[in-house]
Amino acid sequence: MTRLHKYLLVLAILVVLVCFLAGARADEQGDRPSSAATNGDLSGVKALPAAKASVDATMERARVAHWQEDLDDFAREFPARQKDCFLLVPQDRFKSEVMELKRQVPQFSDRQILFNIMRIVASLGVAHTSVALGSASGTMALHSYPIRMQWFSDGLAVVAAAPEYQEALGSRVLWIGSRTPEQVEAALAPYIPHENDAYLHFQSPLYMKLIELMQQEQFADSTGRLHLICAKAGGKEFALEIPPESSIPSGRTLMKAAETLHIPAELSRKYPGVFYWYEYLPETKTLYIQYNHCRNDLGKPFASFTKDLFAFADAHPVQRVIVDLRFNGGGDSSVLRPLVEGLKSRPKLAAKGHLYTLIGSQTFSSAILAAMDFRDRLHAILVGEPTGNKPNHYGDQKRFLLPNSKLMVQYSTKHFTLIQDADPSTLAPDILVPYSVDDFLAGRDPVLEATLHHPLP
């Protein structure tokens, strides 16, 4: 419990005691009207709302004081901790925005203050630097509509929903209120830390389902209802109305389109929760390796995994090696070393034109370093879509708490320069392969298919 919450609890207890004592005094008088009452003297009755108003005013002053203290702390700590803060955003602008927010605290709700802090942090344009929304609790807490959407190369689609909205599964989203999904994404972009469009596309559906943010930006109606116009695979349009479910936490279990619509499982989705795994495809003599986390699985350390992997590869004919990094959000870059060194020591496996690395918008942080290692040290061919991180990017994330609200701010402590003579916004694939809604509904993996059919030297 925060200091503010403890303070408010004490004040609330005082209000209850005042009301209790007033009631007890009335009980002592029984049914006998006092002379004050018979003469129309209601001063005792009027004292209760006056006392409550006084307590409310005291509580509001405490709220304002605590937020202003938090903003002072934010203005001092964030620039001191964030690497190159004032190279990323002008110092005068940062200070004036924080000071203006501090001035407006009395007029803003706790969530409005949260949203403004989110915008200030996101203005740096650093994907690793953000406000941890899970730390927003109490009067700041954010809630989700029971639906999950995803961007594809040809638009936004519903990929999961609560049972009562299962008709929307697999459908394209054409309108959100009176705006297109592209217009909504552009309006939400200032709240979303991102370095390129690929990561904005990956992140924006997570923000589109936040009830309070959609209300703030007036994409939901005044009651919080979200109105969608969707289109089924055949093109038939239908309306979907989703009321706010403020009492339901963001973690509600949803029905997945892939399971409900019986979409054939892609090879790349075979073991979604596993850190790393491999499979041999005998028809094409391909060794497919999926590397999902740059960290060790305690049950099977990566060095042990690669030992088994290379024992298998050495005993089988392998003409093509595919390392899939499309679902890798980063971690510890050093974990990958046994795989890189093992491939490098086996010229047949790492021969130019025989090694491929798959990338996409979820390829992030240390996974970018991994992709560039494969490309630069082993001449791997990159296939897929642009990555969610810049090659030259800020990372090594750390965090601190604002003292009263306990809001967690995540900041970057290092800058990684992987390309010396340029600063591209993304790591682009050598072979660009889009992933469409139709591909998703058919259970096709066009990236893997393109890789398997790419001619060998």
C-alpha positions as a Python dict, from the first residue, in 0.01 Angstrom:
ca = {
    (1, 'M'): (0, 0, 0),
    (2, 'T'): (141, 340, -99),
    (3, 'R'): (177, 631, 141),
    (4, 'L'): (-104, 809, -42),
    (5, 'H'): (-336, 510, -8),
    (6, 'K'): (-257, 481, 365),
    (7, 'Y'): (-327, 851, 412),
    (8, 'L'): (-659, 829, 228),
    (9, 'L'): (-757, 521, 429),
    (10, 'V'): (-700, 708, 755),
    (11, 'L'): (-914, 997, 632),
    (12, 'A'): (-1189, 760, 522),
    (13, 'I'): (-1189, 600, 868),
    (14, 'L'): (-1226, 945, 1023),
    (15, 'V'): (-1531, 1014, 805),
    (16, 'V'): (-1689, 685, 916),
    (17, 'L'): (-1622, 773, 1282),
    (18, 'V'): (-1783, 1116, 1243),
    (19, 'C'): (-2093, 959, 1088),
    (20, 'F'): (-2104, 689, 1358),
    (21, 'L'): (-2077, 938, 1645),
    (22, 'A'): (-2345, 1157, 1492),
    (23, 'G'): (-2574, 856, 1462),
    (24, 'A'): (-2501, 750, 1819),
    (25, 'R'): (-2589, 1097, 1945),
    (26, 'A'): (-2923, 1079, 1762),
    (27, 'D'): (-2989, 734, 1913),
    (28, 'E'): (-2930, 868, 2265),
    (29, 'Q'): (-3203, 1125, 2215),
    (30, 'G'): (-3446, 847, 2120),
    (31, 'D'): (-3786, 956, 1994),
    (32, 'R'): (-3787, 1278, 2198),
    (33, 'P'): (-3747, 1576, 1970),
    (34, 'S'): (-3492, 1820, 2102),
    (35, 'S'): (-3575, 2183, 2139),
    (36, 'A'): (-3330, 2257, 1859),
    (37, 'A'): (-3508, 2015, 1629),
    (38, 'T'): (-3854, 2146, 1716),
    (39, 'N'): (-3731, 2495, 1645),
    (40, 'G'): (-3600, 2385, 1303),
    (41, 'D'): (-3231, 2391, 1405),
    (42, 'L'): (-3059, 2150, 1155),
    (43, 'S'): (-2700, 2249, 1234),
    (44, 'G'): (-2613, 1894, 1343),
    (45, 'V'): (-2745, 1747, 1017),
    (46, 'K'): (-2564, 2006, 809),
    (47, 'A'): (-2237, 1933, 989),
    (48, 'L'): (-2208, 1586, 831),
    (49, 'P'): (-2186, 1694, 464),
    (50, 'A'): (-1965, 1983, 570),
    (51, 'A'): (-1729, 1741, 744),
    (52, 'K'): (-1727, 1514, 439),
    (53, 'A'): (-1656, 1810, 210),
    (54, 'S'): (-1368, 1909, 435),
    (55, 'V'): (-1226, 1557, 424),
    (56, 'D'): (-1270, 1543, 43),
    (57, 'A'): (-1081, 1870, 8),
    (58, 'T'): (-803, 1738, 231),
    (59, 'M'): (-781, 1417, 28),
    (60, 'E'): (-764, 1613, -298),
    (61, 'R'): (-486, 1834, -163),
    (62, 'A'): (-295, 1521, -64),
    (63, 'R'): (-349, 1369, -412),
    (64, 'V'): (-221, 1683, -582),
    (65, 'A'): (79, 1709, -349),
    (66, 'H'): (174, 1346, -404),
    (67, 'W'): (154, 1371, -783),
    (68, 'Q'): (356, 1691, -784),
    (69, 'E'): (618, 1518, -571),
    (70, 'D'): (621, 1228, -819),
    (71, 'L'): (662, 1465, -1113),
    (72, 'D'): (951, 1641, -941),
    (73, 'D'): (1110, 1301, -892),
    (74, 'F'): (1043, 1208, -1256),
    (75, 'A'): (1189, 1537, -1384),
    (76, 'R'): (1504, 1476, -1181),
    (77, 'E'): (1556, 1100, -1213),
    (78, 'F'): (1447, 1019, -1568),
    (79, 'P'): (1698, 1244, -1751),
    (80, 'A'): (1975, 1139, -1511),
    (81, 'R'): (1913, 769, -1574),
    (82, 'Q'): (1810, 756, -1941),
    (83, 'K'): (2111, 736, -2174),
    (84, 'D'): (2139, 1050, -2393),
    (85, 'C'): (1802, 1180, -2276),
    (86, 'F'): (1858, 1534, -2398),
    (87, 'L'): (2002, 1417, -2729),
    (88, 'L'): (1673, 1238, -2790),
    (89, 'V'): (1442, 1520, -2678),
    (90, 'P'): (1529, 1890, -2627),
    (91, 'Q'): (1590, 1971, -2262),
    (92, 'D'): (1370, 2283, -2269),
    (93, 'R'): (1082, 2089, -2419),
    (94, 'F'): (1111, 1808, -2165),
    (95, 'K'): (1119, 2046, -1870),
    (96, 'S'): (833, 2261, -1997),
    (97, 'E'): (611, 1955, -2059),
    (98, 'V'): (672, 1820, -1709),
    (99, 'M'): (616, 2164, -1553),
    (100, 'E'): (293, 2210, -1749),
    (101, 'L'): (171, 1869, -1639),
    (102, 'K'): (259, 1953, -1279),
    (103, 'R'): (58, 2275, -1309),
    (104, 'Q'): (-245, 2089, -1445),
    (105, 'V'): (-246, 1811, -1184),
    (106, 'P'): (-546, 1964, -996),
    (107, 'Q'): (-755, 1955, -1316),
    (108, 'F'): (-648, 1607, -1429),
    (109, 'S'): (-760, 1264, -1313),
    (110, 'D'): (-494, 1012, -1214),
    (111, 'R'): (-532, 834, -1549),
    (112, 'Q'): (-494, 1160, -1742),
    (113, 'I'): (-169, 1221, -1555),
    (114, 'L'): (-59, 866, -1644),
    (115, 'F'): (-139, 926, -2012),
    (116, 'N'): (62, 1247, -2013),
    (117, 'I'): (363, 1076, -1857),
    (118, 'M'): (332, 803, -2121),
    (119, 'R'): (343, 1067, -2397),
    (120, 'I'): (649, 1239, -2248),
    (121, 'V'): (838, 910, -2220),
    (122, 'A'): (733, 791, -2567),
    (123, 'S'): (848, 1120, -2722),
    (124, 'L'): (1209, 999, -2695),
    (125, 'G'): (1139, 744, -2968),
    (126, 'V'): (1316, 462, -2782),
    (127, 'A'): (1134, 128, -2787),
    (128, 'H'): (1306, 7, -2468),
    (129, 'T'): (1210, 321, -2275),
    (130, 'S'): (851, 319, -2154),
    (131, 'V'): (603, 336, -1869),
    (132, 'A'): (521, -15, -1744),
    (133, 'L'): (142, -12, -1778),
    (134, 'G'): (110, -311, -1547),
    (135, 'S'): (233, -91, -1262),
    (136, 'A'): (-65, 144, -1300),
    (137, 'S'): (-300, 46, -1018),
    (138, 'G'): (-591, 185, -819),
    (139, 'T'): (-736, 497, -981),
    (140, 'M'): (-479, 467, -1262),
    (141, 'A'): (-555, 105, -1351),
    (142, 'L'): (-622, 32, -1716),
    (143, 'H'): (-870, -227, -1839),
    (144, 'S'): (-908, -409, -2167),
    (145, 'Y'): (-1185, -485, -2411),
    (146, 'P'): (-1210, -864, -2443),
    (147, 'I'): (-1066, -869, -2794),
    (148, 'R'): (-720, -893, -2951),
    (149, 'M'): (-627, -760, -3291),
    (150, 'Q'): (-317, -791, -3510),
    (151, 'W'): (-179, -605, -3808),
    (152, 'F'): (-108, -800, -4125),
    (153, 'S'): (39, -678, -4452),
    (154, 'D'): (-311, -601, -4582),
    (155, 'G'): (-481, -464, -4271),
    (156, 'L'): (-598, -519, -3913),
    (157, 'A'): (-779, -840, -3812),
    (158, 'V'): (-932, -995, -3500),
    (159, 'V'): (-721, -1288, -3379),
    (160, 'A'): (-881, -1350, -3037),
    (161, 'A'): (-1203, -1254, -2858),
    (162, 'A'): (-1433, -1341, -2572),
    (163, 'P'): (-1690, -1613, -2652),
    (164, 'E'): (-1970, -1359, -2697),
    (165, 'Y'): (-1775, -1197, -2982),
    (166, 'Q'): (-1647, -1511, -3154),
    (167, 'E'): (-1824, -1414, -3478),
    (168, 'A'): (-1548, -1154, -3519),
    (169, 'L'): (-1264, -1408, -3513),
    (170, 'G'): (-1060, -1391, -3833),
    (171, 'S'): (-1247, -1087, -3963),
    (172, 'R'): (-1085, -768, -4092),
    (173, 'V'): (-1144, -448, -3896),
    (174, 'L'): (-1258, -176, -4136),
    (175, 'W'): (-1371, 96, -3895),
    (176, 'I'): (-1320, 176, -3528),
    (177, 'G'): (-1597, 422, -3450),
    (178, 'S'): (-1580, 673, -3734),
    (179, 'R'): (-1207, 621, -3802),
    (180, 'T'): (-1007, 369, -4000),
    (181, 'P'): (-760, 150, -3808),
    (182, 'E'): (-476, 346, -3970),
    (183, 'Q'): (-618, 674, -3835),
    (184, 'V'): (-658, 526, -3487),
    (185, 'E'): (-301, 396, -3490),
    (186, 'A'): (-169, 739, -3592),
    (187, 'A'): (-360, 904, -3305),
    (188, 'L'): (-230, 651, -3050),
    (189, 'A'): (129, 663, -3178),
    (190, 'P'): (236, 945, -2937),
    (191, 'Y'): (160, 710, -2643),
    (192, 'I'): (358, 417, -2786),
    (193, 'P'): (738, 400, -2756),
    (194, 'H'): (862, 291, -3099),
    (195, 'E'): (1149, 343, -3339),
    (196, 'N'): (984, 239, -3664),
    (197, 'D'): (652, 149, -3825),
    (198, 'A'): (712, -225, -3781),
    (199, 'Y'): (716, -197, -3402),
    (200, 'L'): (429, 52, -3402),
    (201, 'H'): (224, -205, -3595),
    (202, 'F'): (319, -474, -3343),
    (203, 'Q'): (235, -261, -3039),
    (204, 'S'): (-64, -49, -3146),
    (205, 'P'): (-328, -327, -3122),
    (206, 'L'): (-233, -366, -2752),
    (207, 'Y'): (-319, 1, -2697),
    (208, 'M'): (-634, -11, -2912),
    (209, 'K'): (-792, -249, -2661),
    (210, 'L'): (-732, -24, -2358),
    (211, 'I'): (-1075, 104, -2258),
    (212, 'E'): (-966, 421, -2081),
    (213, 'L'): (-721, 525, -2355),
    (214, 'M'): (-981, 472, -2628),
    (215, 'Q'): (-1219, 687, -2425),
    (216, 'Q'): (-951, 950, -2374),
    (217, 'E'): (-900, 974, -2751),
    (218, 'Q'): (-1277, 953, -2815),
    (219, 'F'): (-1259, 638, -3028),
    (220, 'A'): (-1505, 479, -2786),
    (221, 'D'): (-1835, 655, -2720),
    (222, 'S'): (-1917, 847, -2402),
    (223, 'T'): (-2021, 526, -2222),
    (224, 'G'): (-1697, 350, -2320),
    (225, 'R'): (-1858, 129, -2584),
    (226, 'L'): (-1634, 39, -2876),
    (227, 'H'): (-1806, 25, -3215),
    (228, 'L'): (-1636, -179, -3488),
    (229, 'I'): (-1726, -248, -3848),
    (230, 'C'): (-1569, -576, -3955),
    (231, 'A'): (-1569, -787, -4270),
    (232, 'K'): (-1565, -1164, -4291),
    (233, 'A'): (-1339, -1351, -4532),
    (234, 'G'): (-1603, -1337, -4804),
    (235, 'G'): (-1634, -960, -4769),
    (236, 'K'): (-1966, -946, -4581),
    (237, 'E'): (-1961, -657, -4335),
    (238, 'F'): (-2113, -660, -3987),
    (239, 'A'): (-2119, -433, -3683),
    (240, 'L'): (-1971, -526, -3348),
    (241, 'E'): (-2042, -335, -3028),
    (242, 'I'): (-1823, -405, -2726),
    (243, 'P'): (-1924, -248, -2392),
    (244, 'P'): (-1659, -154, -2138),
    (245, 'E'): (-1571, -425, -1889),
    (246, 'S'): (-1391, -215, -1634),
    (247, 'S'): (-1423, -474, -1361),
    (248, 'I'): (-1251, -745, -1566),
    (249, 'P'): (-867, -753, -1561),
    (250, 'S'): (-663, -744, -1880),
    (251, 'G'): (-566, -1109, -1841),
    (252, 'R'): (-909, -1253, -1927),
    (253, 'T'): (-885, -1575, -2129),
    (254, 'L'): (-996, -1525, -2490),
    (255, 'M'): (-1090, -1762, -2770),
    (256, 'K'): (-815, -1778, -3034),
    (257, 'A'): (-904, -1758, -3403),
    (258, 'A'): (-653, -2029, -3492),
    (259, 'E'): (-817, -2282, -3259),
    (260, 'T'): (-1182, -2180, -3300),
    (261, 'L'): (-1166, -2165, -3682),
    (262, 'H'): (-956, -2484, -3697),
    (263, 'I'): (-680, -2313, -3891),
    (264, 'P'): (-402, -2559, -3981),
    (265, 'A'): (-102, -2515, -3755),
    (266, 'E'): (208, -2369, -3918),
    (267, 'L'): (538, -2538, -3837),
    (268, 'S'): (663, -2213, -3683),
    (269, 'R'): (371, -2218, -3433),
    (270, 'K'): (428, -2579, -3328),
    (271, 'Y'): (586, -2505, -2987),
    (272, 'P'): (498, -2142, -2904),
    (273, 'G'): (599, -2158, -2538),
    (274, 'V'): (935, -2328, -2586),
    (275, 'F'): (1256, -2120, -2564),
    (276, 'Y'): (1426, -2300, -2853),
    (277, 'W'): (1370, -2614, -3056),
    (278, 'Y'): (1461, -2770, -3390),
    (279, 'E'): (1309, -3002, -3648),
    (280, 'Y'): (1452, -3180, -3950),
    (281, 'L'): (1257, -3157, -4278),
    (282, 'P'): (1374, -3461, -4478),
    (283, 'E'): (1202, -3365, -4806),
    (284, 'T'): (1424, -3060, -4843),
    (285, 'K'): (1712, -3176, -4617),
    (286, 'T'): (1648, -2868, -4406),
    (287, 'L'): (1743, -2815, -4042),
    (288, 'Y'): (1487, -2571, -3900),
    (289, 'I'): (1584, -2403, -3570),
    (290, 'Q'): (1349, -2174, -3381),
    (291, 'Y'): (1518, -1946, -3126),
    (292, 'N'): (1248, -1762, -2928),
    (293, 'H'): (1429, -1624, -2621),
    (294, 'C'): (1785, -1501, -2577),
    (295, 'R'): (1811, -1674, -2241),
    (296, 'N'): (1871, -2020, -2103),
    (297, 'D'): (1587, -2259, -2034),
    (298, 'L'): (1663, -2391, -1686),
    (299, 'G'): (1548, -2736, -1793),
    (300, 'K'): (1779, -2741, -2096),
    (301, 'P'): (2059, -2480, -2112),
    (302, 'F'): (2126, -2353, -2464),
    (303, 'A'): (2479, -2497, -2473),
    (304, 'S'): (2333, -2843, -2404),
    (305, 'F'): (2063, -2786, -2667),
    (306, 'T'): (2319, -2692, -2933),
    (307, 'K'): (2533, -2996, -2847),
    (308, 'D'): (2236, -3223, -2922),
    (309, 'L'): (2148, -3016, -3229),
    (310, 'F'): (2492, -3050, -3387),
    (311, 'A'): (2514, -3419, -3299),
    (312, 'F'): (2194, -3465, -3501),
    (313, 'A'): (2313, -3239, -3785),
    (314, 'D'): (2645, -3423, -3813),
    (315, 'A'): (2458, -3754, -3852),
    (316, 'H'): (2210, -3637, -4120),
    (317, 'P'): (2235, -3484, -4467),
    (318, 'V'): (2167, -3110, -4430),
    (319, 'Q'): (2156, -2880, -4733),
    (320, 'R'): (1979, -2584, -4578),
    (321, 'V'): (1980, -2434, -4225),
    (322, 'I'): (1704, -2196, -4115),
    (323, 'V'): (1724, -1999, -3789),
    (324, 'D'): (1386, -1843, -3708),
    (325, 'L'): (1407, -1524, -3498),
    (326, 'R'): (1061, -1390, -3582),
    (327, 'F'): (924, -1438, -3228),
    (328, 'N'): (1236, -1345, -3035),
    (329, 'G'): (1200, -1034, -2817),
    (330, 'G'): (1559, -1037, -2690),
    (331, 'G'): (1740, -1110, -2365),
    (332, 'D'): (2107, -1198, -2318),
    (333, 'S'): (2310, -1177, -2640),
    (334, 'S'): (2582, -1409, -2512),
    (335, 'V'): (2347, -1710, -2493),
    (336, 'L'): (2354, -1752, -2872),
    (337, 'R'): (2733, -1798, -2894),
    (338, 'P'): (2739, -2183, -2903),
    (339, 'L'): (2509, -2185, -3208),
    (340, 'V'): (2710, -1924, -3399),
    (341, 'E'): (3041, -2092, -3319),
    (342, 'G'): (2902, -2437, -3399),
    (343, 'L'): (2781, -2325, -3741),
    (344, 'K'): (3104, -2141, -3810),
    (345, 'S'): (3305, -2456, -3742),
    (346, 'R'): (3094, -2653, -3992),
    (347, 'P'): (3154, -2502, -4337),
    (348, 'K'): (2891, -2723, -4502),
    (349, 'L'): (2615, -2593, -4274),
    (350, 'A'): (2722, -2229, -4294),
    (351, 'A'): (2819, -2224, -4664),
    (352, 'K'): (2710, -1906, -4839),
    (353, 'G'): (2356, -1942, -4972),
    (354, 'H'): (2274, -2235, -4744),
    (355, 'L'): (2203, -2046, -4419),
    (356, 'Y'): (1887, -1836, -4371),
    (357, 'T'): (1764, -1621, -4084),
    (358, 'L'): (1393, -1532, -4055),
    (359, 'I'): (1304, -1192, -3909),
    (360, 'G'): (993, -979, -3844),
    (361, 'S'): (840, -702, -3635),
    (362, 'Q'): (880, -903, -3313),
    (363, 'T'): (1254, -949, -3373),
    (364, 'F'): (1374, -711, -3107),
    (365, 'S'): (1669, -608, -2890),
    (366, 'S'): (1925, -891, -2857),
    (367, 'A'): (1751, -1077, -3138),
    (368, 'I'): (1858, -791, -3370),
    (369, 'L'): (2218, -852, -3265),
    (370, 'A'): (2167, -1222, -3335),
    (371, 'A'): (2028, -1156, -3684),
    (372, 'M'): (2321, -929, -3765),
    (373, 'D'): (2565, -1187, -3630),
    (374, 'F'): (2425, -1446, -3868),
    (375, 'R'): (2428, -1201, -4159),
    (376, 'D'): (2772, -1047, -4103),
    (377, 'R'): (2970, -1341, -3963),
    (378, 'L'): (2802, -1631, -4144),
    (379, 'H'): (2662, -1461, -4458),
    (380, 'A'): (2307, -1567, -4376),
    (381, 'I'): (2026, -1453, -4604),
    (382, 'L'): (1761, -1255, -4413),
    (383, 'V'): (1402, -1343, -4505),
    (384, 'G'): (1072, -1200, -4379),
    (385, 'E'): (967, -849, -4275),
    (386, 'P'): (1147, -548, -4119),
    (387, 'T'): (1248, -578, -3754),
    (388, 'G'): (1088, -388, -3465),
    (389, 'N'): (1417, -238, -3344),
    (390, 'K'): (1676, -20, -3514),
    (391, 'P'): (2016, -189, -3559),
    (392, 'N'): (2167, 112, -3378),
    (393, 'H'): (1948, 128, -3072),
    (394, 'Y'): (1923, 204, -2701),
    (395, 'G'): (1883, -90, -2464),
    (396, 'D'): (2002, -263, -2146),
    (397, 'Q'): (1678, -167, -1977),
    (398, 'K'): (1648, -76, -1611),
    (399, 'R'): (1361, 74, -1408),
    (400, 'F'): (1268, 297, -1118),
    (401, 'L'): (946, 369, -926),
    (402, 'L'): (784, 704, -868),
    (403, 'P'): (761, 729, -485),
    (404, 'N'): (387, 783, -430),
    (405, 'S'): (201, 644, -732),
    (406, 'K'): (449, 351, -757),
    (407, 'L'): (436, 395, -1133),
    (408, 'M'): (728, 209, -1293),
    (409, 'V'): (937, 391, -1552),
    (410, 'Q'): (1167, 180, -1771),
    (411, 'Y'): (1475, 346, -1919),
    (412, 'S'): (1773, 252, -2137),
    (413, 'T'): (2129, 266, -2009),
    (414, 'K'): (2334, 182, -2322),
    (415, 'H'): (2349, 263, -2692),
    (416, 'F'): (2438, -22, -2929),
    (417, 'T'): (2599, 78, -3260),
    (418, 'L'): (2586, -216, -3497),
    (419, 'I'): (2620, -16, -3820),
    (420, 'Q'): (2897, 242, -3825),
    (421, 'D'): (2829, 438, -4144),
    (422, 'A'): (2448, 454, -4139),
    (423, 'D'): (2150, 462, -3904),
    (424, 'P'): (1860, 277, -4068),
    (425, 'S'): (1526, 269, -3886),
    (426, 'T'): (1506, -110, -3915),
    (427, 'L'): (1700, -419, -4016),
    (428, 'A'): (1547, -493, -4355),
    (429, 'P'): (1532, -846, -4497),
    (430, 'D'): (1721, -944, -4809),
    (431, 'I'): (1403, -1116, -4925),
    (432, 'L'): (1084, -931, -4825),
    (433, 'V'): (787, -1165, -4774),
    (434, 'P'): (457, -1011, -4651),
    (435, 'Y'): (222, -1202, -4420),
    (436, 'S'): (-144, -1136, -4508),
    (437, 'V'): (-477, -1204, -4338),
    (438, 'D'): (-548, -1471, -4601),
    (439, 'D'): (-216, -1640, -4517),
    (440, 'F'): (-314, -1643, -4149),
    (441, 'L'): (-661, -1788, -4217),
    (442, 'A'): (-519, -2056, -4447),
    (443, 'G'): (-247, -2155, -4199),
    (444, 'R'): (23, -2062, -4449),
    (445, 'D'): (369, -1945, -4352),
    (446, 'P'): (480, -1757, -4665),
    (447, 'V'): (815, -1663, -4508),
    (448, 'L'): (911, -2024, -4441),
    (449, 'E'): (771, -2133, -4779),
    (450, 'A'): (976, -1869, -4963),
    (451, 'T'): (1288, -1982, -4775),
    (452, 'L'): (1234, -2350, -4852),
    (453, 'H'): (1183, -2271, -5221),
    (454, 'H'): (1472, -2029, -5255),
    (455, 'P'): (1725, -2180, -5497),
    (456, 'L'): (2048, -2305, -5345),
    (457, 'P'): (2383, -2218, -5509),
}
